[in-house]
Amino acid sequence: MTTSPSSTWTSAEEPGRAFPSGATYVEALQTTALCFRGTDLAGAEVRVDALGRPRAISGNFAGVFSVTAAGGTRYAVKCFTREVREQAARYRAIGDHLARLDDGWTVGFDYLDHGVMVEGTWYPVLRMEWVEGLGLIRWIERNAADPVALSGVADRFAALVADLAAAGVGHGDLQHGNILVDGDGALRLVDYDGVYVPALAGLPAVETGHRNYQSPDRTAADFGPEIDRFSSWVVYLSLVALAVDPSLWRQLRDEDAENLLLAESDFTDPANSFRLATLTGHPDPRLRGLAARFHDILLHHRAAPPPLEPLDPVGTTAPVGSAAGSAVAVSAALPSWMAERVRDHVPAPTPPVRFDRRPPLPAALTWLLSVLLPLGVPMALFVDPAVAVLDASAILAWAAATSSDYLRRPERTPARAARAEHKRLLRAREAAVARTNWLAWETRRLARAGDELKADQDHRRRTLQQRHNERTGAQHQAVRQRLDRIDRERQASATRLHLEEQRLLALRQKDHLRAYLARFPVRNAGIDGIGRALSANLEAIGIRTAADFVGVSYAVRGANRVAVFVLANGQGVRASGVGEVKAGRLDQWRANLTTIANGNRPTELDPAELRQLRDRSTAERAALDAEHRAVRDQADAAARELQAEQRAEQAALAEHRKAANSATAHTRVEHDRAVAEAAVVLERAHQAVLDSTAVTDVHRSITYARYLRFLLTGKT
């Protein structure tokens, strides 16, 4: 089952609710018990892709899913991605009309208003019978070497078109994707979005069909039972051509092309179409005539083509290369004066020509000489040599006389002319055979040249694509490196902001602690053992308040431990009279004050300071964002430039391919005509030799030896 994946269409949309996208339907159909709840599709199995997600065939404004219900029945479920005016009414009218037909091409379907639930909302679906079959292109690729199968499909397609016309139905999008060939070779039509039935008269078309099968003049206003006329000519001509000459599939069609043998460019510019030139110049007369008729339609009836004019069943025509096909092609590909010579030739029997009216004197002399010569000549030679010489002279005179008489015989001139003509015709047949053999060699050479041309074109196309991929990949890599650097700098900027906030907060907390400790002089601390004298000693080394030192370390001097005060600048000093115990008390006093100070230390920066810091970071981030946008803009511009270069190179390559294919097609047409003419010349030469042989056989008795026999006996 398939839908048209690449049609050019005109929708009859009207403003309305938004429909889910294809991706949304894919998500919904992962749980069929929910999206189809309350219907016979609840819990159905959906065909999935390699990632295990529902596999959709995308169409014009819908996605089609293969769904197998719990009972084993398989359906093609079409989920719409946009709303079309009067969609339900159209499908119901189409369904009602098709239900009354008994044609094998139809596929059953139901339009369900409450078909699938997506995100809590019901949307319509088209549930169609699943058809096991191949799209037309895939079927042709599998059967390209089977002219009988191709001709059968061509005949069945012509019958299908006649059935559509008889039923007053127009499919609206006859193309390779919507024509399925099942296992029995029967044709089925799918995708009824653009179908016309009489109940829809007066409405516009919802689509205008695939551009490679439709008239360039077709619009949405063209919606009636005749909408398939143009596309039926396109499909039928291609099928007939392939049935006659399967090699046209490779010759006229690019790999993976969305068309059969003809495409949109052939319809818009038929005068410069090498495909049409190949078909209209083909040696097969039926194909040539059909192609010429379609060419005339393109020139004069493109907007309103006539109904399809199928040939007699195509299966009765032998393909090119067969004996029958060659015979038909030979005679019909030539001027009438030449074709008339190719026919079954059975000449009427002609009685042999014989000598008539035997002259008396030469006959009498010949008879006498024949009697006397065996007896008289030997005796004369023995008795008298002079008599022998006389007899010999008589024989020579007799020979000269009979020879002269033979040369004057009226029967001799046509006999001689017939023998000369026979020799000439034998030489002509040898020349015709030589030319036919040369053309056969030339046919093989042209075939090799065609294969080499296609291989070269494929190589050029692959090389162009590879070069574009390499350039695009290198550009993407360079852009990715620049963007990665910017992302790293963004992260570094954020990290710097955080670290700077932490550093400034630590400085503020340190200043808070120092300011708090500076409020507590040592001399007023009331530390046990530290009076005025020791306070003076501490002041002497710079320790007046708890803020003037940060701790106490101890050094060993002999057997004693000596207390060393660590000042705020990191310097270690000793205070006279302050031992280990008193230093420890002093250090504990400071630690207690530090604990108190830390209890109410600031936990965030000053707002003005924080704003200044973040403004600086924001400026850095803005600069990086601007650089990021600039890199992306440059990348987009470079990508567009690369795409423009690729399109230009592809256009140049296409133009080169078109010119080469046109030249090849022209050469082939001329060569095929030369082959056909050479075959006729050879046939004529062979027939002429046969006729000449018959004529020379008629004059077989007209020879000098037979003439002597005639003189002697009266018989030849």
Rosetta blueprint (number, residue, H / E / L):
1 M L
2 T L
3 T L
4 S L
5 P L
6 S L
7 S L
8 T L
9 W L
10 T L
11 S L
12 A L
13 E E
14 E L
15 P L
16 G L
17 R L
18 A L
19 F L
20 P L
21 S L
22 G H
23 A H
24 T H
25 Y H
26 V H
27 E H
28 A H
29 L L
30 Q L
31 T L
32 T H
33 A H
34 L H
35 C H
36 F L
37 R L
38 G L
39 T L
40 D L
41 L L
42 A L
43 G L
44 A L
45 E E
46 V E
47 R L
48 V E
49 D L
50 A L
51 L L
52 G L
53 R L
54 P E
55 R L
56 A E
57 I E
58 S E
59 G L
60 N L
61 F L
62 A E
63 G E
64 V E
65 F E
66 S E
67 V E
68 T E
69 A L
70 A L
71 G L
72 G L
73 T L
74 R E
75 Y E
76 A E
77 V E
78 K E
79 C E
80 F E
81 T L
82 R L
83 E L
84 V E
85 R L
86 E L
87 Q H
88 A H
89 A H
90 R H
91 Y H
92 R H
93 A H
94 I H
95 G H
96 D H
97 H H
98 L H
99 A H
100 R L
101 L L
102 D L
103 D L
104 G L
105 W L
106 T L
107 V L
108 G L
109 F E
110 D E
111 Y E
112 L E
113 D E
114 H E
115 G E
116 V E
117 M E
118 V E
119 E L
120 G L
121 T E
122 W E
123 Y E
124 P E
125 V E
126 L E
127 R E
128 M E
129 E E
130 W L
131 V L
132 E L
133 G L
134 L E
135 G E
136 L H
137 I H
138 R H
139 W H
140 I H
141 E H
142 R H
143 N H
144 A L
145 A L
146 D L
147 P H
148 V H
149 A H
150 L H
151 S H
152 G H
153 V H
154 A H
155 D H
156 R H
157 F H
158 A H
159 A H
160 L H
161 V H
162 A H
163 D H
164 L H
165 A H
166 A H
167 A L
168 G L
169 V L
170 G E
171 H L
172 G L
173 D L
174 L L
175 Q L
176 H H
177 G H
178 N H
179 I E
180 L E
181 V E
182 D L
183 G L
184 D L
185 G L
186 A L
187 L E
188 R E
189 L E
190 V L
191 D L
192 Y L
193 D L
194 G L
195 V L
196 Y E
197 V L
198 P H
199 A H
200 L H
201 A L
202 G L
203 L L
204 P L
205 A L
206 V L
207 E L
208 T L
209 G L
210 H L
211 R L
212 N L
213 Y L
214 Q L
215 S L
216 P L
217 D L
218 R L
219 T L
220 A L
221 A L
222 D L
223 F L
224 G L
225 P L
226 E L
227 I L
228 D L
229 R H
230 F H
231 S H
232 S H
233 W H
234 V H
235 V H
236 Y H
237 L H
238 S H
239 L H
240 V H
241 A H
242 L H
243 A H
244 V H
245 D L
246 P L
247 S L
248 L H
249 W H
250 R H
251 Q H
252 L H
253 R L
254 D L
255 E L
256 D L
257 A L
258 E L
259 N L
260 L L
261 L L
262 L L
263 A L
264 E H
265 S H
266 D H
267 F H
268 T H
269 D L
270 P H
271 A H
272 N H
273 S L
274 F H
275 R H
276 L H
277 A H
278 T H
279 L H
280 T H
281 G L
282 H L
283 P L
284 D L
285 P H
286 R H
287 L H
288 R H
289 G H
290 L H
291 A H
292 A H
293 R H
294 F H
295 H H
296 D H
297 I H
298 L H
299 L H
300 H H
301 H L
302 R L
303 A L
304 A L
305 P L
306 P L
307 P L
308 L L
309 E L
310 P L
311 L L
312 D L
313 P L
314 V H
315 G H
316 T H
317 T L
318 A L
319 P L
320 V L
321 G L
322 S L
323 A H
324 A H
325 G H
326 S H
327 A H
328 V H
329 A H
330 V H
331 S H
332 A H
333 A L
334 L L
335 P L
336 S H
337 W H
338 M H
339 A H
340 E L
341 R L
342 V L
343 R L
344 D L
345 H L
346 V L
347 P L
348 A L
349 P L
350 T L
351 P L
352 P L
353 V L
354 R L
355 F L
356 D L
357 R L
358 R L
359 P L
360 P H
361 L H
362 P H
363 A H
364 A H
365 L H
366 T H
367 W H
368 L H
369 L H
370 S H
371 V H
372 L H
373 L H
374 P H
375 L H
376 G H
377 V H
378 P H
379 M H
380 A H
381 L H
382 F H
383 V H
384 D L
385 P H
386 A H
387 V H
388 A H
389 V H
390 L H
391 D H
392 A H
393 S H
394 A H
395 I H
396 L H
397 A H
398 W H
399 A H
400 A H
401 A H
402 T H
403 S H
404 S H
405 D H
406 Y H
407 L H
408 R L
409 R L
410 P L
411 E L
412 R H
413 T H
414 P H
415 A H
416 R H
417 A H
418 A H
419 R H
420 A H
421 E H
422 H H
423 K H
424 R H
425 L H
426 L H
427 R H
428 A H
429 R H
430 E H
431 A H
432 A H
433 V H
434 A H
435 R H
436 T H
437 N H
438 W H
439 L H
440 A H
441 W H
442 E H
443 T H
444 R H
445 R H
446 L H
447 A H
448 R H
449 A H
450 G H
451 D H
452 E H
453 L H
454 K H
455 A H
456 D H
457 Q H
458 D H
459 H H
460 R H
461 R H
462 R H
463 T H
464 L H
465 Q H
466 Q H
467 R H
468 H H
469 N H
470 E H
471 R H
472 T H
473 G H
474 A H
475 Q H
476 H H
477 Q H
478 A H
479 V H
480 R H
481 Q H
482 R H
483 L H
484 D H
485 R H
486 I H
487 D H
488 R H
489 E H
490 R H
491 Q H
492 A H
493 S H
494 A H
495 T H
496 R H
497 L H
498 H H
499 L H
500 E H
501 E H
502 Q H
503 R H
504 L H
505 L H
506 A H
507 L H
508 R H
509 Q H
510 K H
511 D H
512 H H
513 L H
514 R H
515 A H
516 Y H
517 L H
518 A L
519 R L
520 F L
521 P E
522 V L
523 R L
524 N L
525 A L
526 G L
527 I L
528 D L
529 G L
530 I L
531 G L
532 R H
533 A H
534 L H
535 S H
536 A H
537 N H
538 L H
539 E H
540 A H
541 I L
542 G L
543 I L
544 R L
545 T E
546 A H
547 A H
548 D H
549 F E
550 V E
551 G E
552 V E
553 S E
554 Y E
555 A E
556 V E
557 R E
558 G L
559 A L
560 N E
561 R E
562 V E
563 A E
564 V E
565 F E
566 V E
567 L E
568 A L
569 N L
570 G L
571 Q L
572 G E
573 V E
574 R L
575 A L
576 S L
577 G L
578 V L
579 G L
580 E H
581 V H
582 K H
583 A H
584 G H
585 R H
586 L H
587 D H
588 Q H
589 W H
590 R H
591 A H
592 N H
593 L H
594 T H
595 T H
596 I H
597 A H
598 N H
599 G H
600 N L
601 R L
602 P L
603 T L
604 E L
605 L L
606 D L
607 P H
608 A H
609 E H
610 L H
611 R H
612 Q H
613 L H
614 R H
615 D H
616 R H
617 S H
618 T H
619 A H
620 E H
621 R H
622 A H
623 A H
624 L H
625 D H
626 A H
627 E H
628 H H
629 R H
630 A H
631 V H
632 R H
633 D H
634 Q H
635 A H
636 D H
637 A H
638 A H
639 A H
640 R H
641 E H
642 L H
643 Q H
644 A H
645 E H
646 Q H
647 R H
648 A H
649 E H
650 Q H
651 A H
652 A H
653 L H
654 A H
655 E H
656 H H
657 R H
658 K H
659 A H
660 A H
661 N H
662 S H
663 A H
664 T H
665 A H
666 H H
667 T H
668 R H
669 V H
670 E H
671 H H
672 D H
673 R H
674 A H
675 V H
676 A H
677 E H
678 A H
679 A H
680 V H
681 V H
682 L H
683 E H
684 R H
685 A H
686 H H
687 Q H
688 A H
689 V H
690 L H
691 D H
692 S H
693 T H
694 A H
695 V H
696 T H
697 D H
698 V H
699 H L
700 R L
701 S L
702 I L
703 T L
704 Y H
705 A H
706 R H
707 Y H
708 L H
709 R H
710 F H
711 L H
712 L H
713 T H
714 G L
715 K L
716 T L
